[in-house]
Amino acid sequence: MIKIGNGQGFWGDSALAPAQLVKRVPDLDYLTLEYLAEVSLSIMAIQKQKNPDLGYARDFIETLQELIPYWEKGKKFKVITNAGGLNPQSCARDCIELLEDRLSRPIKVGVVFGDDVLKVIDDSSH
């Protein structure tokens, strides 16, 4: 049996809830965290316009920090999230930097991207 738990329902939900779930379900396989909604995407777009390295849910990094002690104790759960928002590559980079530093080992992070159609729209308008 595969155990999947959802530790967050929206951007701004408790950063402690995911760790509380992992603590209560010791054999959890996957932890999902939901961040995106229309208002979230508009905030991320404004952030990315101001700084091209932003555009993702930066508090996800804080959530990861709360989960590190469980991985240090040998838990093997994986995290699935859309916290990368409009900039999943930057989010992944910052996650890897934090996790490799704290866990002292290589970390695999999968990133799904390619849905940004703004360049396609800009190209088609010329």
Backbone bond lengths (Angstrom), bond angles and torsions (degrees), N, CA, C in turn:
res aa  C-N    CA-C-N  psi(-1)  N-CA   C-N-CA  omega(-1)  CA-C   N-CA-C  phi
1 M - - - 1.440 - - 1.533 108.74 -
2 I 1.309 115.60 135.51 1.467 122.25 175.92 1.521 107.65 -99.05
3 K 1.325 116.22 130.02 1.465 120.91 179.39 1.518 109.67 -106.21
4 I 1.348 114.75 123.15 1.459 122.76 179.80 1.521 107.43 -120.38
5 G 1.324 116.47 131.14 1.458 120.86 177.26 1.510 110.50 -128.18
6 N 1.333 116.29 144.77 1.462 120.46 177.24 1.521 108.82 -104.82
7 G 1.317 115.98 121.45 1.457 120.99 -176.34 1.511 115.02 -102.45
8 Q 1.336 117.09 -0.26 1.463 119.33 -178.21 1.513 109.21 -159.02
9 G 1.339 116.26 138.24 1.452 120.90 -178.19 1.512 114.90 -108.21
10 F 1.328 117.31 -14.26 1.464 120.56 -179.31 1.521 109.13 -164.50
11 W 1.337 116.13 160.14 1.456 121.25 176.54 1.527 107.47 -67.10
12 G 1.308 116.87 121.58 1.455 121.65 -176.38 1.518 112.31 111.37
13 D 1.327 116.82 -9.06 1.457 121.48 174.74 1.532 108.26 -63.95
14 S 1.303 117.68 165.85 1.465 122.29 -176.94 1.526 112.19 -56.78
15 A 1.332 116.39 127.11 1.469 121.03 176.90 1.526 111.11 -72.07
16 L 1.324 117.50 -15.49 1.462 121.35 -179.48 1.528 112.86 -88.33
17 A 1.323 117.44 -21.61 1.470 120.94 -175.97 1.531 113.45 -57.72
18 P 1.334 120.04 -42.70 1.467 118.77 179.41 1.530 112.80 -59.02
19 A 1.326 117.67 -43.60 1.465 120.58 179.13 1.524 110.77 -66.24
20 Q 1.324 116.81 -36.54 1.464 119.97 177.53 1.524 110.60 -63.66
21 L 1.324 116.82 -39.56 1.463 121.06 178.30 1.527 110.87 -65.39
22 V 1.320 116.29 -45.16 1.468 120.62 179.29 1.529 110.32 -61.00
23 K 1.313 116.43 -37.60 1.471 120.45 178.93 1.532 110.60 -66.27
24 R 1.342 117.31 -40.49 1.469 121.43 -176.74 1.522 113.71 -77.46
25 V 1.330 116.33 -25.50 1.471 120.58 -179.05 1.531 107.12 -117.82
26 P 1.316 117.29 86.46 1.466 120.61 -171.67 1.523 114.86 -64.37
27 D 1.323 117.93 -23.99 1.467 120.04 -178.09 1.530 112.18 -108.22
28 L 1.331 116.35 31.94 1.462 122.13 178.46 1.530 109.85 -64.52
29 D 1.333 116.36 134.63 1.465 121.06 178.62 1.526 112.09 -95.08
30 Y 1.337 116.45 -42.10 1.466 121.59 -176.96 1.521 109.30 -134.71
31 L 1.324 115.49 136.39 1.451 122.84 175.43 1.523 107.30 -115.80
32 T 1.330 116.92 119.99 1.462 120.21 178.25 1.528 109.14 -102.26
33 L 1.326 114.88 146.52 1.457 121.95 -179.91 1.523 107.99 -137.33
34 E 1.318 116.65 119.19 1.464 123.02 -177.69 1.528 109.46 -96.93
35 Y 1.318 116.13 130.35 1.464 120.89 -179.64 1.531 114.15 -123.27
36 L 1.313 118.81 -24.57 1.458 119.80 -165.69 1.520 114.29 -93.57
37 A 1.303 114.02 138.91 1.456 125.33 170.12 1.525 104.89 -154.38
38 E 1.306 116.65 170.51 1.464 119.40 -177.22 1.526 111.17 -56.53
39 V 1.327 117.02 -45.97 1.463 119.64 -178.61 1.531 110.60 -65.78
40 S 1.326 117.56 -36.24 1.470 120.78 178.29 1.518 110.54 -62.29
41 L 1.315 116.35 -44.53 1.464 120.28 -179.12 1.522 111.61 -64.40
42 S 1.329 117.65 -36.80 1.468 119.07 178.96 1.529 110.49 -67.70
43 I 1.329 117.59 -37.87 1.472 120.67 176.66 1.525 109.88 -64.74
44 M 1.325 116.52 -44.11 1.466 120.70 179.61 1.523 111.32 -62.90
45 A 1.336 117.01 -37.11 1.467 120.77 179.24 1.527 110.63 -64.18
46 I 1.321 116.81 -42.03 1.466 120.59 178.34 1.526 110.06 -64.38
47 Q 1.332 116.75 -43.00 1.468 120.34 178.50 1.527 111.19 -61.04
48 K 1.323 115.95 -43.10 1.470 120.06 -177.86 1.527 111.32 -68.59
49 Q 1.338 117.71 -33.61 1.462 120.28 176.55 1.529 110.70 -63.67
50 K 1.324 116.15 -37.50 1.465 120.77 -179.88 1.522 112.16 -76.04
51 N 1.334 116.32 -33.42 1.466 121.29 -177.56 1.527 107.97 -149.08
52 P 1.336 118.88 111.58 1.463 121.50 -175.75 1.531 114.51 -62.28
53 D 1.335 118.28 -13.36 1.467 120.72 175.87 1.525 112.33 -83.36
54 L 1.323 116.96 -9.12 1.463 120.42 -179.27 1.528 109.52 -98.97
55 G 1.322 116.26 -162.67 1.463 120.17 -178.14 1.520 112.45 101.68
56 Y 1.316 116.21 17.16 1.466 120.71 175.54 1.532 108.21 -135.37
57 A 1.317 116.59 168.69 1.467 121.68 -178.56 1.522 109.46 -76.39
58 R 1.320 115.73 94.58 1.466 120.27 -174.69 1.525 113.05 -65.46
59 D 1.327 117.89 -23.69 1.463 118.56 178.06 1.529 112.32 -72.59
60 F 1.336 117.20 -8.34 1.465 120.21 173.21 1.528 110.28 -60.92
61 I 1.317 117.11 -32.88 1.464 121.58 178.67 1.532 109.37 -62.48
62 E 1.339 116.88 -40.27 1.471 120.76 176.21 1.526 110.62 -62.75
63 T 1.313 116.22 -40.44 1.462 120.37 178.48 1.522 110.26 -62.12
64 L 1.327 116.74 -43.02 1.467 119.92 177.32 1.526 111.24 -60.21
65 Q 1.319 116.53 -39.25 1.465 119.72 179.45 1.523 111.06 -59.57
66 E 1.328 117.08 -35.68 1.466 121.20 178.69 1.530 111.76 -71.56
67 L 1.327 117.22 -22.41 1.466 121.25 -178.30 1.529 112.68 -89.36
68 I 1.315 117.37 -21.55 1.470 121.65 -175.96 1.528 113.13 -53.24
69 P 1.328 119.86 -43.72 1.472 118.21 -179.74 1.533 113.62 -57.29
70 Y 1.318 117.50 -30.83 1.469 120.37 179.59 1.526 110.97 -71.91
71 W 1.331 116.54 -39.14 1.472 119.34 175.71 1.531 110.02 -67.55
72 E 1.326 116.10 -37.34 1.469 119.36 178.18 1.529 111.48 -62.52
73 K 1.329 116.43 -29.55 1.471 121.29 178.76 1.526 112.38 -84.39
74 G 1.339 117.04 1.67 1.457 120.54 175.18 1.514 116.52 102.71
75 K 1.332 117.90 1.77 1.468 119.10 177.58 1.525 108.92 -65.24
76 K 1.329 115.82 148.66 1.467 121.35 -173.23 1.531 113.67 -116.71
77 F 1.331 118.82 10.67 1.464 119.95 -176.45 1.528 111.00 -62.75
78 K 1.323 114.33 150.94 1.464 121.78 177.34 1.527 108.33 -109.31
79 V 1.324 116.16 152.48 1.459 121.95 -179.38 1.521 109.02 -108.32
80 I 1.325 115.53 132.51 1.466 122.32 174.94 1.524 106.66 -121.59
81 T 1.334 116.20 123.43 1.461 119.51 -176.28 1.519 110.92 -150.67
82 N 1.306 115.19 161.13 1.460 121.30 171.90 1.535 109.72 -111.18
83 A 1.324 116.43 27.21 1.467 122.13 -179.66 1.525 112.28 -62.64
84 G 1.328 117.49 -18.87 1.460 121.16 179.41 1.508 113.58 -65.78
85 G 1.316 116.59 -19.57 1.461 121.24 174.71 1.510 113.60 48.21
86 L 1.327 116.21 -120.12 1.462 122.69 -177.92 1.524 112.75 -89.94
87 N 1.327 116.77 0.08 1.459 119.91 -177.58 1.533 110.17 -146.33
88 P 1.323 116.84 64.30 1.468 119.47 -176.52 1.526 113.71 -62.95
89 Q 1.333 117.67 -29.80 1.467 119.11 179.50 1.531 111.34 -65.42
90 S 1.324 117.72 -42.76 1.470 120.46 178.45 1.519 110.92 -66.80
91 C 1.319 116.45 -39.59 1.460 120.52 177.60 1.528 109.95 -60.87
92 A 1.325 116.62 -47.14 1.469 121.04 179.61 1.525 110.80 -61.42
93 R 1.321 116.86 -43.38 1.470 120.93 179.29 1.526 110.97 -58.03
94 D 1.333 116.38 -46.55 1.462 120.00 -178.48 1.530 111.68 -68.95
95 C 1.328 117.05 -34.55 1.473 121.06 176.42 1.522 110.49 -64.76
96 I 1.313 115.81 -47.38 1.468 120.32 -179.55 1.525 110.26 -61.11
97 E 1.329 116.52 -44.35 1.469 120.58 179.76 1.531 110.85 -57.78
98 L 1.321 116.95 -47.83 1.463 121.07 179.90 1.528 111.53 -63.97
99 L 1.328 116.53 -50.66 1.463 120.51 -173.32 1.522 112.76 -68.67
100 E 1.322 117.12 -41.57 1.466 118.66 179.30 1.527 110.88 -66.65
101 D 1.324 116.13 -35.72 1.462 119.58 178.05 1.528 110.85 -65.98
102 R 1.321 116.66 -46.93 1.474 120.37 -175.86 1.523 113.56 -77.89
103 L 1.339 117.23 -35.13 1.468 120.05 -176.32 1.525 112.74 -95.17
104 S 1.327 116.67 -9.99 1.477 122.67 177.40 1.524 112.88 54.61
105 R 1.322 115.53 43.89 1.466 120.69 176.45 1.524 108.34 -158.59
106 P 1.327 117.12 158.74 1.466 119.77 177.99 1.534 110.85 -64.02
107 I 1.308 115.67 144.02 1.464 122.52 -178.60 1.525 108.84 -122.53
108 K 1.323 116.73 137.65 1.465 121.42 174.55 1.525 108.80 -98.90
109 V 1.322 115.40 128.85 1.462 121.67 176.59 1.515 107.40 -130.05
110 G 1.307 116.33 122.69 1.461 121.19 175.55 1.520 109.78 -90.25
111 V 1.320 116.12 141.28 1.462 121.32 -178.73 1.523 108.88 -129.98
112 V 1.325 115.73 129.93 1.461 121.19 174.52 1.525 106.91 -105.58
113 F 1.325 115.81 124.62 1.462 119.62 178.61 1.521 108.44 -147.96
114 G 1.324 115.85 175.30 1.458 120.31 179.32 1.516 113.12 116.63
115 D 1.329 116.81 1.88 1.459 119.10 -178.49 1.529 112.98 -96.83
116 D 1.324 117.71 6.17 1.460 121.33 178.98 1.524 108.61 -81.27
117 V 1.313 116.16 104.80 1.465 121.18 -175.37 1.531 112.79 -94.68
118 L 1.323 118.39 5.39 1.465 119.95 -176.41 1.523 112.44 -60.04
119 K 1.331 118.48 -40.53 1.466 120.60 178.67 1.526 110.94 -66.55
120 V 1.308 117.36 -37.20 1.466 121.33 178.01 1.525 109.67 -63.90
121 I 1.317 116.59 -42.91 1.466 120.85 178.94 1.523 109.92 -64.92
122 D 1.347 117.18 -44.55 1.467 120.84 178.58 1.525 110.92 -60.51
123 D 1.340 117.87 -44.14 1.461 121.92 -179.38 1.524 111.84 -64.58
124 S 1.318 117.26 -37.35 1.463 120.01 -176.48 1.521 112.31 -76.40
125 S 1.327 117.83 -16.38 1.460 120.12 -179.07 1.524 112.48 -84.22
126 H 1.335 117.66 -5.75 1.475 120.54 -179.25 1.497 111.34 -96.67
